Amino acid sequence: MTAVTAPEEVARIQGRVVRVLALGQVLGGVAFGATVSLGALLAADISGQESLSGFATASVTLGAALCAIPLARLAAARGRRTALTLGNLFALVGIAIVVTAAALRVFPLLLAGVVLIGAGNAGNLQSRFAATDLAAGERRGRDLGTVVWATTVGGVLGPLLLTPGEALGRLVGMPPLTGAYLFSIVAQAAALILYLVALRPDPLLLAQRISRRAAGGAAPPVDADRPLAARYAMFAVAASHVVMASVMAMTPVHLQHLAHAGHGGAVGANEAVTLLVGTTIALHVLGMYGLSPVFGWLADRWGRVAVVLLGQGVLACALLLATFGSDVQGIVIVALFLLGLGWSAATVAGAALLTESTPVDLRPRRQGIGDTLMTSSAAVGAVLAGVVLGQWGYGALALVALVLVALTTVLSPLARR
């Protein structure tokens, strides 16, 4: 025990944990990127109603919300490895159900499969917290940001695989708009095996042992309990996620309208939509994860709340562009990229703030509550976004989302008390 809890040994283990989690996020990003890109299009196609397209994103976030707390409790009892592995298993089953639903053209079955994929994403969300279990306080933001950044590779690659995935899917007889899920299955299975084999020792279980040892003797102090700051962190992350998810979920449908209007219904319009949506979502995901190590470094240097507010400023710029440039494809693409950047800053800094405001024994529970709040709010937001898009348009949706940005900014002094 002495050797395991020695600072240099903990630092060595933490380095390996971050590398394993980063590789797992690359694989998870490939799998989840296709789901985000295709979900709204599949929902609109199978249901025959564009107003129901938001139910796909809502189902993803609902699945994550339902499983966030149970997986957090499982992590607290059995470790991060068990929780992450189970999450990947949920996602694999969900992908199989989605492909089956597309073949049978059964809308409720599609949503059931997407819910399971969302349950798998609840496990993926734990990876960012797993990166902080053993991290030193002065490196917590950077380690968290590194793991979040790793999602860039898979998250950008996933949407770009839509076109080759469709070609491969046609060769093997898969339903339209589901070919990219072939790549998702392989990536998700590889992530499951990686966590099961390589995430040893388990970072959370080791952190709990170190904390108990610190409480019983001379050791570095554990993080103090700051419940008000923790609550603000939960709200800031949830609000930023709702803003990002609701606008992003409706963007493929909005771009589909713009592309069809530009082609006038000509042959090749569907291919143009697939390429445009895939490229836009890839750039959005690049914004979400590409600069997360920078935001983690800034959170360590400037403070967590300052970087949360930086994220709100970027989100506001993105929403204003989407409001006043909704009819221009190029402006929508830039707005979605900035939307990802703002989300990244708020999420990285907010997760670090939540972790350091909570003692290690309470962390899984609060982290699970935070993820449940984040994903359930986004589920409601995605459904309402579809209604707003259908009634008032894309620009109005972005304008409504600005309310949450304003609230997060106004409430920020709570975290400094």
N, C-alpha and C positions, 0 to 999 in steps of 0.2 A: 504493500500500500504506500509506503514511504516513497519508493521509486516512482510509482505511478503518479503520485501527487506532487512530485518535485516540479518546480516551475519550468525547467528546461524540458522535462519529459512531457508535460502538458502541452507546451508549445509545439513540440514535435508531433504529438498526436493531433493537435488542432490543425497543423499544416496538412496532414494526410486527410483529415475529415473534410477540410475545405476542398481539396482536390477531388475527392470522391463525390461530394455533393455537386461540385461544378460539372463533372462529367455526367452525373445523373440529370442535371438540369439541361444540358445539351440534348440528351436523348428525350427528356420530357418535353422540351420545346418543340422538337420535330413532331412529336405526337399531338401536342395540344394546338400547334399552329394551324394544322389542317382543320381541326374541329372549329376553331374560332372563325376561320375563313369561310367554311362551307355551311356552318350551322344555319345561318339566316337564309341562305339561298335554298337549302334543302327544305327548311320549314315552309318557305313561301311556295316552293314548287309542289310539295306533297299536299299541303293544305289547300292550295289554290287561292290563298288570300295573303296579300302582302302585309296586312295589318297583324297577322299572326307570326311574322318573321321574328319578332323580338322574343317569342317564346323559346327559341333555341338557346339564346344567351341566358334567358331567365332560368331555363332548366339546368344549364351548366352551373350557374351560380347557386341555384337551389340545392343541387347535389352537393356542392362544396359546403353550403351552409348546414345541411343536415348532418354531414360527417365531420365537420371541423372539431366540434367538442368531443365526440366519441373517439376520434383519432388522437386528439390531444390527451385524453385520459389514458388511452392505450399507450401512448408514448411515455407518459408519466410512470406507468406501471411496468411496461415491458421495454421501453426504449424507443428511440427514433427509428431504428432499423426495422422493427416490426411494423410500426405505423406506416412508414414509407413503402414498404413492400406490399402491405395490404392495399394501400392506395393505388399502386400500379396494377394490382390484380383487378380492382374495381374497374379501372379504365379499360383494360383489355376486354373484359366482358361487355362493357358499354359500347365499345367500337363494333364488336360483333353484332350487337343488337341494332345499332344504327344502320349498318349495311343491310341487315335483314329487313328492317323497316322500309328502307329505300326501295328494296326489291319488291316488297309487298305493297308499297305505297300506303302505309298505315301511319297516320300522323301521331296518335297516342303512343304507339310503340317507338317511334322516332324519339319522342320526348323522354320516354323511359330510358332509352339508351344514352341520351345526352345527360340525363341526371346521373347515371353511373359514371360517365366520363368526368362530370363535375366532382363526384365523390373522389375520383382519383386525383383531381386537381387539388382537393383539400390536402392530400398527402404531399403534393408538390409544394404547396404553400408553406408547409412545415420546414422545408429545406432551408429557407432563409433564417428561421429561428434556430434550426440545428447548427447553423454556421456560427451562432453567437453563444452556444452553450458553454464552450471552453475558451472563448475569446477574451483576451485582456481588454480592459475598458478602453484603453487608448487606441485599440485596433478593431473595436467591435464594428464600427461603421464600415471600415474597409473590408473586413472579412465577409460581412453580410453583403456588401456591394459586389464583391467578387463572385459570390455564388449567384446573385441575381444577374450579374453580367453574363455568366455562362449560358443563360437562357437565350442570349442574343443569337448564338450560332444556330441552335435548333429552331428558335422562334422565327428567325428570318428565313431559314432554309425551308421550314414547313410550308408556308404559303407559296413559296416559289416552286414547290413540288406539285402544285395543283395541276398545271398543264401536263407535265410528263406523267403524273399520276393518272390523269384521265386517259391518256394514251395507253398506259399499261393496263388500266382497268378495262378498257374496251377489249384488249387482247385476251383477257381472262374471263370476260363476260360479266363484269361487275355492273351494277346499276349506274346510271349517269350521276355525276357529282360525288362519287364515292371512291374513285380510284386512288386518290391520295391517302386513303386510310390504310392501304397496303403498307406504306412507309410507316404509318403510325403504329401499326401492330408490331413491326420489327423493332422499332425504337422503344416502345413501351415494354416489351419483353426483355430487351437488353438492360433497361434501367432497373427492372425488377431483380434480375440476376445480380447486377452490380451492387445494389444496396444489401442484398441478402448475404453476399460473399465478402464484400470489401469494407463495409461500415463497421469496423471492429477496432478497438472497443467502442461501444456505443457512447456518443458524446454526452447525451443527457444523463444517462445513468452514472457516468463518471463524474459529471459536474455535481450531481446530487451527493455522491460520496464525498467529494472534496468539500462541499458546503457543510455537510454534517461534521466532517473532521474540523473545519474552521470554527464551527460553533462550539466545539468541545475543547479547543486548545488555541495556542498561539498560531495564528495564520492571518493572511491578508483578509481584511473585512469584506463581507458579502455586500451586495447592493442593498441600499435601504429601500423600504417600502414607501413609495410616493403615489398613492392611489389617484390623486387628482391629475397628476401628469400622465399616469397610465390611461386614465379615461380620455383625456384629450388626445393622446396618441391613437387610441382606438377610433375616436371620431374622425380625426384628420385622415387616417388611412382609409376608413370606410367612405367618407365623403369624396375623397379624391378618386377612389375606385369606382364609385357610382358615376361620377362625371365621365371618367374615361370609358367605362364599360357601356353606358347608355348611348353615348355618341358613336363609339366605335362599332357597336352592334348594328346600328342603322346605316352606317356608311356604305357597306356593300350594296344594300338595296338602293340607296340614293345614287351611288355611282352607276348602278345598273340603269336607272332612269336616264342619267346623263349620257351614258354610252349609247343606249338605244336611240335617244333623241339625235345624237350626232351621226349615227349610221342610218337613221330613217328606216329602221327595220330591214336593212339590206342583209344579204348573206354574209356570214362572218361576224354578225353582231354578238352572238353568244361567246365566240372565241375572244373577241375584244373585251367583253365583260370579265371573263375569267382572268385574262392577262392583267387588266386594270385593277381588279379587286386583289389579285395575288400580290401585285407589286405594291399597292397602297398599304395592305396589311403588313407586308414585309418591312416597309419603311416605318410603319407605326411601331412594330415590334422592336425594330432597331432603336427607335426613340425610347421605348420602354426600358430596354436593358443595356443598350450600348454604352451609356455614360454612367451606369450605376456605381462602378468603382470610384469615379470622380465625385459623385454625390456622397458616397460613403466617406471619402477622404475629407470632403468639405464638412460633413456632419461631425467628424472627429475634431476638425479645426475650428469651425465657426459655432458649433453647437447644433443640437438636433432641431430645435424650434426654428432657428434661422433658415435652415435648409427646407423645412416643411413650408415656410412662407415663400421661399424662392420657388418651390414647386407650384404654389398657388398663383404666383405671378405669371409663370409660364402657361399654366392651364387657362388663365384669363385671356392671355394673348391668343391661344389656340381657339378658344370659343368665340372670340370676337372675329377672328378670320373666318371661321365657319359660318358665323351669323351673316356677315356682310359679303362673303364671297362664295356662297353656297352653290351658285350656278356655274362656277369655274372649276374644272377638274383639278388644275394645278394648285389652286388655293386650297381646295379640300384636302389634297394630298399633304401640303405643307402643314395645314392645321392638324391633321391626324398625327404627323410626326411630332409636332410640338405637344400635342396631347399626351403622347407617350413619354416625352421628356418630363413634363410636369408631374405625371403619375410616378415616374421613377424617383424623382427627388423627394416627393412626399412619402412614398412607401418605404424607401430605404431609411430615411431619417426617422419616420414614425415608428418603424419596427425597432430601430435601435433605442428610441426613447422608451417604448413599451418595455423592452427587455431590461434596460438599466434602471427602470422605475419599479421593478418587481423582484423580490427575492426568488432564488432559484426554485424553491419548492412550490411557489405559486405560479411560476411562469407558464407551464403547460396549460393550466386552467385559463389564465388570462389571455394567453395567445390563442387558445381555442375560441374563447368568447369574442376576441377581436376579429378572428377570421370569420366566425359566424355572422357577426354584425356586418362585416365588409361584404360577404358574399350574398347574404339574404337581402341587404339593402340594394345591391346591384341587381338581384333577381327582380325585385319590384321595379327598379328603375328601368330595366330592359323592357319589361312589359309596357310600362307607361310611355317609354320612348317610342315604341311602335305606334301607340295611339296618337302621340303628339306629331310624329312624322306624317301619319296618314291624314290628320286634321289640318295641321298648320305648316308642315314642311320642315326641312332639315335645319334651316336657319333659326326657326323658333325653338327647336330642340336645344340647340347650342346656347341660346339666350336663357332658357330656363335653367340650364345646368350652371350658369354663373351664380345662381343663388347659393349653391353649396360652397362654391369657392369663397364667396363673401363671408359666409358663416364661419368657415374654417379660419379665415384671417382674423375676424373679430374676436373669436374665442381663444386665440393663441396666448393671451396673458395668463390664462388658467394654468398652463404648463410651467410657468416660471415661478409660481408660488411655492 
